[in-house]
Amino acid sequence: MSVLIKGGTIVTAERSYRADVYCENGRIAAIGEALDAPAAAEVVEAGGCYVMPGGIDPHTHMELPFMGTVASEDFFSGTTAGAVGGTTMIIDFVIPGPQEDVMEAYRKWRGWAEKAATDYSFHVAITWWGDSVHKAMETLTTEHGVNSFKHFMAYKGAIMADDEVLVNSFRRARELGALCTVHTENGELVYQLQQELLEQGINGPEGHPLSRPAEVEGEAANRAIRIAQVLGVPLYIVHNSCQESLQAITRARNEGQRVFGEVLAGHLVVDDGVYRDPDWDFAAHHVMSPPFRPKEHQEALWKGLQAGMLQTTATDHCCFCTPQKRMGHNNFTQIPNGTGGIEDRMTVLWHHGVNGGRLTMSEFVAITSTNAAKIFNIYPRKGSISVGADADIAIWDPTKERTISKDTHHQNIDFNIFEGMTVKGINVATLSQGKVVYLDGDVRTERGVGRYIDRPTFAPYYDAIIRKRELEAPKPVDRMSAAG
């Protein structure tokens, strides 16, 4: 199978230039002007369009069992929706329940993901600690290509990792050369605030942001950063939604600490007014954690992206339909947390970022694809338009417009948080593994062709940290010799 993309302008995280791209056997085989291709090759005309690395969404939750129900989007429908929007790889999450065997959970998620239409990988959450978890982390890194472990500092009584779990897991990750990722909200404080609000009779969706103010996110972000600093482990903080967590990341990075930050497309353009809408269903569909914030936080997050303090964009794609959201009709703490967005992430970021003058085209490619590939150690196989890279490609028409709607999207959810937003600049064709899986409204994805992508660990980086610490460590004093 071969495909020739003709007449487009290649845009990478470093530069843009005019060239054709020839793809063969799932890889990019040649890049150049006026390329020839075999007669059997499919030709995709890209005149007037940008040819970019397919998007990587580093934070999704397909068919996640959560809060008494299961997310409505499965790995096939979710990766298909992503492909329509230009995303060609996801990194989802294995989330063991309390005391659940980590390897059993991993095998369960791998089974669910076999239906994926595009490539995928997994972070694995550490939700408790014990000898079997210690051993599983090594098995995952050495035998299964997992190089990142997730820690929820929220969700008390369920999957919350307390400080003891964080310290044990961070230390083990350091030994293995893995990256620690963290959901930073103070779970104890959230729980206490939830109880206070319910006692006051506040049980609607408006209680959700009140129980999770920006300060609880900022406190947890700073605590996770400081723990990582003491233990000498790199840290990746997911879905930063507020100035407080951004400030903690900025301070750490300015001090030379290896901390990465992710922001969701939704947190950049949706504000907390949605929770006060009189339509309960509308408000409930925006219940996610961390919640949407007042407008001033959005501007701060954009500046964080522009300054390089936030490196990646994601969706936290976790879909629950209206009947599922209504499980919490009389108690906001029972509303399943999650929103969609995998199909719309890239076009929303292009419209508000590139068209809005906040991002260059190369910065757009960096935050939607290349930075995630580099941070999670799959570059240049992913996130790159280069000879030898996987032929995962988005073809972007900067002149076309569309209006986002639940009635036309491909996501398996009856709501869209960007409903009614007209965006200019959309994906018109997608290649995955060198095959055209979407072309001008024609969806060609196939169930089960997505591949699991191994992500090697970062042992050389950790070795350097250990050597540096050994050199800087104070030398022991021989007090008997000093005393004569």
C-alpha positions in Angstrom: 0.0 0.0 0.0 1.4 3.4 -1.0 0.2 7.0 -0.9 1.5 10.1 -2.5 0.6 13.4 -0.9 1.1 16.1 -3.6 1.2 19.8 -3.7 1.1 20.5 0.1 3.2 22.6 2.4 4.9 20.5 5.1 4.7 22.0 8.6 6.7 20.6 11.4 7.6 21.8 14.9 10.7 23.3 13.4 9.8 24.8 10.0 7.5 24.8 7.0 8.4 24.1 3.4 6.9 23.0 0.1 7.3 19.3 -0.7 5.5 16.1 -1.6 5.4 13.1 0.7 5.5 9.5 -0.4 4.4 6.8 2.0 5.0 3.1 1.6 4.5 0.1 3.9 3.3 2.3 6.7 6.3 4.7 6.8 7.3 7.9 5.1 9.6 6.7 2.3 10.5 10.0 0.5 10.0 13.7 0.8 10.8 16.1 -2.0 9.4 18.3 -4.8 7.6 16.8 -7.7 7.9 13.2 -6.5 6.9 10.3 -8.7 5.1 7.3 -7.4 4.1 3.8 -8.6 1.0 3.7 -10.8 -0.8 1.8 -8.0 -0.2 4.5 -5.4 -3.2 6.5 -4.1 -2.7 10.2 -4.8 -4.0 12.7 -2.3 -4.0 16.3 -3.6 -3.0 18.7 -0.9 -2.7 22.0 -2.8 -3.3 24.9 -0.6 -3.2 22.6 2.5 -0.6 22.0 5.3 0.8 18.5 5.7 1.5 18.0 9.4 2.3 15.1 11.8 -0.9 13.4 13.0 -2.0 14.6 16.4 -1.1 12.7 19.5 -3.6 13.0 22.4 -1.6 12.0 25.5 -4.7 11.9 27.8 -7.8 9.9 26.9 -10.1 7.5 28.8 -11.9 5.1 26.4 -14.6 2.8 27.8 -13.4 3.7 31.4 -15.3 2.1 34.3 -15.8 5.1 36.6 -18.3 6.2 39.2 -20.7 3.3 38.8 -20.9 3.4 35.0 -18.6 3.0 31.9 -17.6 5.8 29.5 -19.7 5.6 26.3 -16.7 5.9 23.9 -14.9 2.7 23.1 -11.5 2.3 21.6 -12.8 2.0 18.0 -15.3 4.8 18.1 -12.9 7.1 20.0 -9.9 6.5 17.7 -12.1 6.9 14.7 -13.4 10.3 16.0 -9.8 11.3 16.6 -8.8 10.3 13.1 -11.5 12.5 11.6 -10.1 15.5 13.6 -6.5 14.7 12.6 -5.4 12.7 15.7 -3.6 9.5 14.9 -2.5 8.2 18.3 -3.7 8.2 21.8 -2.1 7.5 25.1 -4.9 6.1 27.3 -4.8 5.0 31.0 -4.9 1.6 32.7 -6.5 2.4 36.1 -6.5 -0.5 38.6 -9.1 -0.3 41.3 -8.1 -0.3 45.0 -6.0 -3.4 45.7 -6.6 -4.7 42.1 -3.6 -6.5 40.6 -1.8 -4.1 38.3 -0.9 -6.6 35.7 -4.4 -8.0 35.6 -5.7 -4.5 35.0 -3.2 -3.9 32.3 -4.2 -7.1 30.5 -7.8 -6.1 30.7 -7.2 -2.7 29.2 -5.1 -4.2 26.4 -8.0 -6.5 25.6 -10.4 -3.6 25.3 -8.0 -1.7 23.1 -7.7 -4.4 20.5 -10.6 -2.8 18.6 -8.7 0.5 18.1 -8.6 2.0 14.6 -5.3 3.9 15.1 -2.2 3.4 17.2 -2.3 3.7 21.0 -0.3 3.3 24.2 -0.9 3.3 27.9 0.0 5.2 31.0 -0.5 2.9 34.1 -2.0 4.3 37.2 -0.6 3.5 40.6 -3.6 3.5 43.0 -2.2 1.6 45.9 1.2 0.2 47.1 2.5 -3.2 47.9 5.2 -5.7 46.8 3.2 -6.8 43.8 2.9 -3.2 42.6 6.7 -2.7 43.0 7.3 -5.8 40.8 4.6 -4.9 38.3 6.2 -1.5 37.6 9.4 -3.3 36.5 7.5 -5.8 34.4 5.6 -3.1 32.6 8.7 -1.0 31.9 10.9 -3.9 30.8 8.4 -6.2 29.0 5.5 -4.1 27.9 6.9 -0.7 26.8 5.3 1.4 29.5 7.4 4.4 30.5 4.9 6.5 32.5 2.9 6.0 35.6 -0.2 8.0 36.6 -1.1 9.2 40.1 -4.4 10.6 41.1 -4.2 12.9 44.1 -8.0 13.3 44.0 -10.9 10.9 44.4 -10.7 10.0 48.0 -12.0 6.5 48.9 -11.4 5.3 45.4 -8.2 5.7 43.4 -6.5 8.5 45.3 -2.8 8.1 45.9 -1.7 9.5 49.3 1.8 10.8 49.9 3.1 7.4 51.0 2.0 5.9 47.6 3.5 8.9 45.8 6.8 8.6 47.5 7.1 4.8 46.9 6.0 5.0 43.3 8.1 8.0 42.4 11.2 6.3 43.9 10.4 3.1 42.0 9.9 5.1 38.8 13.3 6.7 39.3 14.9 3.3 39.6 13.3 2.1 36.4 13.8 5.3 34.3 10.1 6.0 34.0 8.1 9.3 34.0 5.6 10.1 36.8 2.4 11.8 35.7 0.0 13.3 38.3 -3.6 14.5 38.5 -3.1 17.3 41.0 -6.1 18.1 43.3 -6.0 17.8 47.0 -8.4 14.9 47.4 -9.0 15.3 51.2 -9.8 19.0 50.8 -12.2 18.3 47.9 -14.0 15.7 49.9 -14.4 18.0 52.9 -15.7 20.8 50.7 -18.2 18.5 49.0 -19.6 17.5 52.3 -20.0 21.1 53.5 -21.8 22.1 50.3 -24.2 19.2 50.4 -25.0 20.0 54.1 -25.8 23.6 52.9 -28.3 22.2 50.3 -26.1 22.8 47.3 -26.5 19.6 45.3 -26.6 20.7 41.7 -23.7 21.0 39.1 -22.8 24.4 40.5 -21.4 22.7 43.6 -18.8 20.9 41.5 -16.5 23.9 40.9 -17.2 25.3 44.4 -15.8 22.0 45.8 -12.7 22.1 43.7 -11.4 25.7 43.8 -8.1 26.6 42.0 -6.3 26.5 45.3 -6.8 22.8 45.8 -5.2 22.2 42.4 -2.3 24.6 43.1 -1.5 23.0 46.5 -1.4 19.5 45.0 0.7 20.6 42.1 3.2 22.3 44.4 3.3 19.2 46.7 3.8 16.8 43.8 6.6 19.0 42.4 8.4 19.2 45.7 8.2 15.5 46.2 9.6 14.9 42.7 12.3 17.5 43.5 13.4 15.7 46.6 13.4 12.3 44.9 15.0 13.5 41.7 12.3 12.3 39.3 10.9 14.1 36.3 7.2 15.0 36.6 4.3 15.5 34.1 1.3 17.3 35.4 -1.9 16.5 33.5 -4.8 18.9 32.6 -3.6 22.1 34.3 -6.7 24.3 34.6 -5.6 27.3 36.6 -3.0 30.0 37.3 -2.0 28.3 40.6 -0.8 25.1 39.1 0.8 27.0 36.2 2.7 29.2 38.7 4.0 26.1 40.5 5.3 24.6 37.2 6.8 27.9 36.2 8.6 28.3 39.4 10.0 24.7 39.2 11.1 25.0 35.6 12.8 28.3 36.3 14.7 26.6 39.1 15.9 23.9 36.6 13.5 21.2 37.7 12.3 18.8 35.0 8.5 19.4 35.1 6.2 19.2 32.2 2.6 20.6 31.9 -0.4 19.6 29.9 -3.5 21.7 29.2 -6.9 20.7 27.7 -8.4 22.4 24.8 -11.6 22.8 26.8 -9.8 24.6 29.7 -8.5 27.1 27.2 -11.9 28.2 25.8 -14.7 27.2 28.2 -15.3 29.1 31.4 -17.1 28.3 34.7 -20.3 30.0 33.7 -21.5 26.7 32.2 -22.1 25.4 35.7 -24.7 28.1 36.4 -26.8 27.4 33.4 -30.4 26.8 34.3 -30.5 23.7 32.2 -29.3 20.9 34.6 -28.3 18.6 31.8 -26.2 21.3 30.1 -24.4 22.1 33.3 -23.9 18.5 34.3 -22.3 17.7 30.9 -19.5 20.1 31.9 -18.7 18.3 35.1 -15.1 17.2 34.9 -12.1 17.4 37.2 -10.5 19.8 37.4 -13.5 22.0 36.5 -13.7 24.8 34.0 -12.4 28.0 35.6 -13.2 31.8 35.4 -12.0 33.5 32.3 -8.8 35.0 33.8 -7.4 31.4 34.1 -7.8 30.8 30.4 -5.7 33.8 29.4 -3.0 32.6 31.9 -3.0 29.1 30.3 -2.6 30.5 26.8 0.4 32.5 28.0 1.8 29.4 29.6 1.6 27.6 26.2 3.2 30.6 24.5 6.0 30.8 27.0 6.7 27.0 26.8 5.8 26.4 30.5 3.0 24.1 29.2 4.2 21.8 26.5 1.3 19.6 25.5 -2.4 19.7 24.8 -4.9 16.9 25.4 -8.6 16.3 25.9 -9.1 14.0 28.9 -11.7 12.5 26.5 -14.0 10.6 28.8 -17.6 10.5 27.5 -20.8 10.1 29.5 -24.2 10.5 27.9 -27.1 12.3 29.4 -28.7 9.3 31.2 -25.3 8.6 32.8 -24.8 12.2 33.9 -28.3 12.1 35.5 -27.0 9.5 38.0 -26.0 12.5 40.1 -29.3 14.5 39.6 -29.7 15.0 43.4 -26.0 15.0 44.3 -23.3 16.6 42.2 -20.7 14.3 43.7 -22.4 11.4 41.9 -22.3 13.0 38.4 -19.8 11.0 36.4 -16.8 13.3 35.7 -15.8 13.6 32.1 -16.3 15.4 28.8 -15.5 14.7 25.1 -13.2 16.5 22.7 -10.9 14.1 20.8 -12.4 15.0 17.4 -12.3 18.8 18.0 -9.1 19.4 19.9 -6.9 20.3 17.0 -9.3 22.5 15.1 -10.3 24.4 18.3 -6.6 25.0 19.0 -5.9 26.1 15.4 -8.9 28.5 15.4 -8.2 30.1 18.8 -4.4 29.6 18.7 -3.1 30.1 15.2 -6.0 32.2 13.8 -6.1 34.1 17.1 -2.4 35.1 16.8 -1.4 33.2 20.0 0.5 30.4 18.2 2.6 29.9 15.1 1.9 26.9 12.9 5.1 25.2 14.1 4.1 25.9 17.7 0.7 24.3 16.9 2.4 21.2 15.6 4.6 21.1 18.7 1.8 21.3 21.2 -0.6 18.9 19.4 1.9 16.2 18.4 5.7 16.6 18.5 6.2 17.6 22.2 4.1 14.6 23.4 6.2 12.3 21.1 9.4 13.7 22.6 8.2 13.7 26.3 6.9 10.1 26.0 9.9 8.9 24.0 8.4 7.9 20.7 10.0 10.7 18.6 10.8 10.7 15.7 8.7 7.6 15.0 5.7 9.7 15.9 5.2 13.5 15.8 7.5 13.9 12.8 7.3 14.3 9.0 10.6 12.7 8.2 11.9 9.7 6.2 11.5 6.6 8.2 8.8 8.0 10.5 5.4 6.3 10.8 3.1 7.7 8.1 0.7 9.2 10.5 -0.3 12.5 8.8 -3.0 15.2 9.0 -3.7 17.3 6.0 -5.0 20.7 7.0 -7.1 23.2 5.0 -6.7 26.6 6.7 -9.5 28.1 4.6 -12.3 25.7 5.4 -14.9 26.2 8.1 -17.2 24.1 10.1 -19.6 24.5 13.0 -19.1 22.0 15.8 -22.2 20.0 16.8 -23.2 16.9 18.6 -25.4 16.2 15.5 -22.5 15.9 13.2 -19.6 14.8 15.3 -18.3 11.2 15.3 -17.8 11.0 19.1 -20.1 8.5 20.9 -21.8 11.1 23.1 -25.0 13.1 22.9 -23.3 16.4 23.8 -20.4 18.6 22.7 -18.8 21.1 25.0 -17.9 23.2 21.9 -21.5 23.1 20.5 -22.2 25.9 18.0 -18.5 27.0 17.8 -17.6 27.9 14.2 -14.0 27.2 13.5 -11.8 28.0 10.5 -9.0 25.6 9.6 -10.0 21.9 9.7 -8.5 18.5 9.0 -9.5 17.3 5.5 -7.5 14.0 5.3 -5.8 11.7 7.7 -3.3 8.9 7.1 -2.6 6.3 9.8 0.1 3.7 9.2 0.3 5.0 5.6 -3.3 4.4 4.8 -6.0 7.1 4.1 -8.4 6.6 7.0 -10.3 9.9 6.5 -10.8 12.0 3.3 -13.2 14.9 3.0 -16.0 13.4 5.0 -15.4 9.8 3.9 -14.5 7.8 7.1 -12.4 4.7 6.2 -11.2 3.5 9.6 -11.0 -0.2 10.3 -11.7 -1.9 13.6 -8.7 -3.5 15.2 -5.9 -2.3 12.9 -4.5 0.1 15.6 -1.2 -1.0 17.0 0.1 -0.9 20.6 3.2 1.3 20.6 6.0 0.5 23.0 7.6 3.5 24.7 11.2 2.9 26.0 12.2 4.2 29.4 14.7 7.0 30.1 17.5 5.2 31.9 20.3 7.4 30.6 18.7 10.5 32.0 18.2 8.9 35.4 21.8 7.7 35.3 22.9 11.3 34.8 20.8 12.4 37.8 22.3 9.8 40.0 25.9 10.6 39.0 25.2 14.3 39.6 23.8 13.6 43.1 26.8 11.4 43.9 29.2 14.2 42.9 27.4 16.8 44.9 26.8 14.7 48.0 28.8 15.9 51.0 31.7 13.6 51.9 31.5 11.8 55.2 33.6 13.2 58.0 36.0 10.9 59.9 35.5 12.4 63.3 38.0 10.2 65.0 40.8 11.3 62.6 39.7 14.9 62.9 40.0 14.7 66.7 43.6 13.5 66.4 
